[in-house]
Amino acid sequence: LTLIVAVTMAAIAFSPILVLPARVTLAKGRARVVAVRAASRPTQGRVAPKTKSTVFSLSVAETKADSKGLGLVALTALTALALPEAASAAVNPVASAFAAYGHYLSLVLVVASLTTEKFLVKPGLTEDDAQKLVIADSVYGVAGVLVLYTGYLRVTEYGKGWEYYAHEPIFWVKMGLFAVMGSSSLFCTTKIVQMAIAKTNGETPALSEKLANRMQKIITGELLAIGSIPLAAALMARGVGYSENMPWQAGAAPVALVSLGLSIKYLKEAFQWSEEVTEEA
């Protein structure tokens, strides 16, 4: 910081615009006239001597060029100091690209794992399909965590910045869709874990028609939620609905309530599941 201030002060101190008086500017003009007249006279084999005004004009030009160089250095340093996020974005294009790639890849894995679960969940589940279901649900969980992590990086480091997203209501709609998808998946994950534990204890994993239908409906809802996220992201990136007066708490509070409420609901339903239940929530 001390070096930056010193360079800046030096640029100001040596700037000819700030230091030289008005009569020096006039002298520069006279020097140009003298130089032109001297150049137009016939030398007759002799070299015209340099006038003092010409030498002075050249020295002023050199001083001005040096001050411009110092000014550019100081301006660059102060810009990097005042805008660290711009400098970071400029020097980390590879990290930004990998964060975006990881985000998109994670979303693809989420969709692929949910689609796999939808095809595997059916009454009379075999042991082989049950093992595949465990693997698909594990991939789904890891991919969901990666979506959150890479999304956090894009919001805070490589995207438009938290100050933009915090005042964008569609960003919070997007987060709400992700909360619905993640919270509702707790039902299927809980039942899959219970079946895996039963298999470890030597029991045959059972998946009734009623339970399979319920899991199918939840998985379909998850796919609809994640299918809406790209549309929300496209609208969000274009500033649709952006409002500087919107406090971030107004968007975060509903997302937190939805996530907590649905998590409790589906966990309770999974642990209290009974085949005798005639009405589904």
C-alpha positions as CSV (number, residue, x, y, z in Angstrom):
1,L,0.0,0.0,0.0
2,T,2.9,2.4,0.9
3,L,4.5,1.7,-2.5
4,I,1.3,2.4,-4.4
5,V,0.8,5.7,-2.6
6,A,4.4,6.7,-3.2
7,V,4.1,5.9,-6.9
8,T,0.9,7.9,-7.1
9,M,2.4,10.9,-5.4
10,A,5.4,10.7,-7.6
11,A,3.2,10.7,-10.7
12,I,1.4,13.8,-9.5
13,A,4.6,15.5,-8.4
14,F,6.3,15.1,-11.8
15,S,3.3,15.8,-13.9
16,P,4.1,18.8,-16.2
17,I,0.5,19.8,-16.4
18,L,0.4,20.4,-12.6
19,V,3.9,21.8,-12.2
20,L,4.8,24.0,-15.1
21,P,3.4,27.5,-15.2
22,A,1.5,29.0,-18.1
23,R,4.5,30.9,-19.5
24,V,6.3,27.6,-19.9
25,T,3.5,26.4,-22.1
26,L,3.9,29.6,-24.2
27,A,7.6,29.0,-24.4
28,K,7.0,25.5,-25.8
29,G,4.9,27.1,-28.5
30,R,7.7,29.6,-29.3
31,A,10.2,26.7,-29.4
32,R,8.2,25.0,-32.0
33,V,8.2,28.1,-34.2
34,V,12.0,28.6,-33.8
35,A,12.6,24.9,-34.6
36,V,10.5,25.2,-37.8
37,R,12.3,28.4,-38.9
38,A,15.7,26.8,-38.2
39,A,14.8,23.8,-40.2
40,S,13.6,25.9,-43.2
41,R,16.8,28.0,-43.5
42,P,19.5,26.8,-45.9
43,T,22.4,25.3,-44.0
44,Q,24.9,25.5,-46.9
45,G,26.8,22.5,-45.6
46,R,26.7,23.6,-42.0
47,V,24.6,22.0,-39.3
48,A,22.2,24.4,-37.7
49,P,22.9,24.6,-33.9
50,K,20.2,23.5,-31.5
51,T,18.5,26.4,-29.8
52,K,17.9,26.5,-26.0
53,S,14.2,26.5,-26.6
54,T,14.4,23.3,-28.7
55,V,16.4,21.5,-26.0
56,F,13.9,22.7,-23.4
57,S,11.0,21.5,-25.5
58,L,12.6,18.0,-25.8
59,S,13.2,17.9,-22.0
60,V,9.7,18.8,-21.3
61,A,8.4,16.1,-23.7
62,E,10.6,13.5,-22.0
63,T,9.4,14.6,-18.6
64,K,5.8,14.4,-19.8
65,A,6.3,10.9,-21.2
66,D,7.9,9.7,-17.9
67,S,5.0,11.2,-15.9
68,K,2.5,9.5,-18.1
69,G,4.2,6.1,-17.5
70,L,4.1,6.7,-13.8
71,G,0.5,7.8,-14.0
72,L,-0.4,4.6,-15.8
73,V,1.4,2.4,-13.2
74,A,-0.3,4.2,-10.4
75,L,-3.7,4.0,-12.0
76,T,-3.3,0.3,-12.6
77,A,-2.2,-0.3,-9.0
78,L,-5.0,1.7,-7.5
79,T,-7.6,0.0,-9.7
80,A,-6.4,-3.4,-8.6
81,L,-6.5,-2.2,-5.0
82,A,-10.0,-0.7,-5.2
83,L,-11.5,-3.6,-7.3
84,P,-10.0,-6.9,-6.0
85,E,-12.9,-8.9,-7.3
86,A,-12.2,-7.6,-10.9
87,A,-8.5,-8.5,-10.5
88,S,-9.4,-11.9,-9.2
89,A,-11.8,-12.6,-12.0
90,A,-9.1,-11.5,-14.5
91,V,-6.4,-13.9,-13.1
92,N,-8.7,-16.9,-12.4
93,P,-10.5,-17.7,-15.7
94,V,-9.5,-21.3,-15.4
95,A,-10.9,-21.6,-11.9
96,S,-14.1,-19.9,-13.0
97,A,-14.5,-22.3,-16.0
98,F,-14.0,-25.3,-13.7
99,A,-16.6,-24.0,-11.3
100,A,-19.1,-23.6,-14.1
101,Y,-18.2,-27.0,-15.5
102,G,-18.6,-28.7,-12.1
103,H,-22.0,-27.0,-11.6
104,Y,-23.4,-28.2,-14.9
105,L,-21.9,-31.7,-14.6
106,S,-23.4,-32.0,-11.1
107,L,-26.8,-31.0,-12.4
108,V,-26.5,-33.6,-15.2
109,L,-25.6,-36.3,-12.6
110,V,-28.6,-35.3,-10.5
111,V,-30.9,-35.8,-13.4
112,A,-29.3,-39.0,-14.5
113,S,-29.5,-40.5,-11.0
114,L,-33.1,-39.5,-10.5
115,T,-34.0,-41.0,-13.9
116,T,-32.3,-44.2,-12.9
117,E,-34.2,-44.3,-9.7
118,K,-37.5,-43.8,-11.5
119,F,-36.9,-46.8,-13.7
120,L,-35.7,-49.0,-10.9
121,V,-38.4,-48.3,-8.3
122,K,-41.1,-50.8,-8.9
123,P,-43.0,-53.4,-6.9
124,G,-41.1,-56.7,-6.3
125,L,-37.7,-55.1,-6.4
126,T,-34.9,-57.7,-7.0
127,E,-31.7,-57.7,-5.0
128,D,-29.7,-56.6,-8.1
129,D,-32.0,-53.7,-8.7
130,A,-31.9,-52.8,-5.0
131,Q,-28.1,-52.6,-5.2
132,K,-28.3,-50.4,-8.3
133,L,-30.9,-48.2,-6.5
134,V,-28.4,-47.7,-3.6
135,I,-25.7,-46.7,-6.0
136,A,-28.0,-44.3,-7.9
137,D,-29.1,-42.6,-4.7
138,S,-25.5,-42.3,-3.5
139,V,-24.6,-40.6,-6.8
140,Y,-27.6,-38.3,-6.3
141,G,-26.5,-37.3,-2.9
142,V,-22.9,-36.5,-3.9
143,A,-24.0,-34.6,-7.0
144,G,-26.4,-32.6,-4.9
145,V,-23.6,-31.5,-2.6
146,L,-21.4,-30.6,-5.6
147,V,-24.3,-28.5,-7.0
148,L,-24.4,-26.6,-3.7
149,Y,-20.7,-26.1,-3.5
150,T,-20.1,-25.0,-7.1
151,G,-23.2,-22.8,-6.9
152,Y,-21.7,-21.1,-3.9
153,L,-18.5,-20.5,-5.7
154,R,-20.3,-19.0,-8.7
155,V,-22.4,-16.7,-6.5
156,T,-19.5,-15.4,-4.3
157,E,-16.4,-15.7,-6.5
158,Y,-16.9,-16.1,-10.2
159,G,-20.5,-14.9,-11.0
160,K,-22.1,-11.5,-10.8
161,G,-21.5,-11.3,-7.1
162,W,-23.6,-11.7,-3.9
163,E,-24.7,-8.1,-4.1
164,Y,-26.5,-8.9,-7.4
165,Y,-28.0,-12.3,-6.5
166,A,-29.2,-11.1,-3.0
167,H,-31.5,-8.6,-4.7
168,E,-32.7,-11.0,-7.5
169,P,-36.0,-12.6,-6.5
170,I,-35.7,-15.3,-9.2
171,F,-32.5,-16.4,-7.6
172,W,-34.4,-17.2,-4.5
173,V,-37.1,-19.0,-6.5
174,K,-34.3,-21.1,-7.9
175,M,-33.0,-21.8,-4.4
176,G,-36.6,-22.7,-3.4
177,L,-36.9,-25.2,-6.2
178,F,-33.6,-26.8,-5.1
179,A,-34.8,-26.9,-1.5
180,V,-38.0,-28.7,-2.6
181,M,-36.0,-31.2,-4.6
182,G,-33.5,-31.9,-1.9
183,S,-36.1,-32.0,1.0
184,S,-38.5,-34.3,-0.8
185,S,-35.7,-36.7,-1.7
186,L,-35.3,-37.5,2.0
187,F,-38.3,-39.8,1.8
188,C,-36.8,-42.0,-0.9
189,T,-33.3,-41.9,0.6
190,T,-34.6,-43.0,4.0
191,K,-36.6,-45.9,2.5
192,I,-33.6,-47.0,0.3
193,V,-31.3,-46.9,3.4
194,Q,-33.8,-49.0,5.4
195,M,-33.9,-51.6,2.6
196,A,-30.1,-51.6,2.4
197,I,-29.9,-52.2,6.2
198,A,-32.5,-55.0,5.9
199,K,-30.4,-56.7,3.2
200,T,-27.3,-56.4,5.4
201,N,-29.2,-58.2,8.2
202,G,-30.0,-61.0,5.9
203,E,-33.6,-59.9,5.1
204,T,-35.0,-59.7,1.6
205,P,-35.7,-56.0,0.7
206,A,-39.4,-55.5,0.1
207,L,-40.9,-52.8,-2.0
208,S,-44.7,-52.9,-2.0
209,E,-46.9,-51.4,-4.7
210,K,-48.1,-48.7,-2.4
211,L,-44.6,-47.7,-1.4
212,A,-43.3,-47.9,-5.0
213,N,-46.1,-45.6,-6.2
214,R,-45.4,-43.1,-3.5
215,M,-41.7,-43.0,-4.3
216,Q,-42.4,-42.7,-8.0
217,K,-44.6,-39.6,-7.4
218,I,-41.9,-38.0,-5.3
219,I,-39.2,-38.7,-7.9
220,T,-41.4,-37.2,-10.6
221,G,-41.8,-34.1,-8.5
222,E,-38.0,-33.9,-8.0
223,L,-37.5,-34.1,-11.8
224,L,-40.0,-31.3,-12.4
225,A,-38.3,-29.1,-9.8
226,I,-34.8,-29.6,-11.3
227,G,-36.2,-29.2,-14.8
228,S,-37.5,-25.7,-13.8
229,I,-34.1,-24.6,-12.4
230,P,-32.5,-23.9,-15.8
231,L,-35.4,-21.6,-16.7
232,A,-35.0,-19.8,-13.4
233,A,-31.3,-19.5,-14.0
234,A,-31.8,-18.0,-17.5
235,L,-34.2,-15.4,-16.2
236,M,-32.0,-14.6,-13.2
237,A,-28.9,-14.1,-15.3
238,R,-30.8,-11.5,-17.4
239,G,-31.9,-9.5,-14.4
240,V,-35.7,-10.2,-14.6
241,G,-37.3,-9.0,-11.5
242,Y,-34.1,-7.5,-10.1
243,S,-34.8,-4.9,-7.3
244,E,-32.1,-3.1,-5.3
245,N,-34.7,-2.4,-2.6
246,M,-35.3,-6.1,-1.9
247,P,-33.6,-7.3,1.3
248,W,-31.9,-10.7,1.0
249,Q,-33.8,-11.8,4.1
250,A,-37.0,-11.6,2.2
251,G,-35.8,-14.3,-0.2
252,A,-33.8,-16.4,2.2
253,A,-36.5,-16.8,4.9
254,P,-39.1,-18.5,2.7
255,V,-36.4,-20.8,1.3
256,A,-35.3,-21.8,4.8
257,L,-38.9,-22.4,5.9
258,V,-39.8,-24.5,2.9
259,S,-36.6,-26.6,3.3
260,L,-37.1,-27.1,7.0
261,G,-40.9,-27.8,6.7
262,L,-40.6,-30.3,3.8
263,S,-37.6,-32.1,5.5
264,I,-39.6,-32.7,8.7
265,K,-42.6,-33.7,6.7
266,Y,-40.9,-36.3,4.5
267,L,-38.7,-37.7,7.2
268,K,-41.7,-38.2,9.5
269,E,-43.6,-39.8,6.7
270,A,-40.7,-42.2,5.9
271,F,-40.2,-43.3,9.5
272,Q,-43.9,-43.7,10.2
273,W,-44.7,-45.3,6.9
274,S,-47.3,-48.1,7.1
275,E,-48.9,-50.1,4.4
276,E,-52.3,-49.7,6.2
277,V,-52.3,-46.0,5.5
278,T,-55.2,-45.2,3.2
279,E,-54.5,-41.5,2.6
280,E,-51.2,-40.1,1.4
281,A,-50.1,-36.6,2.3
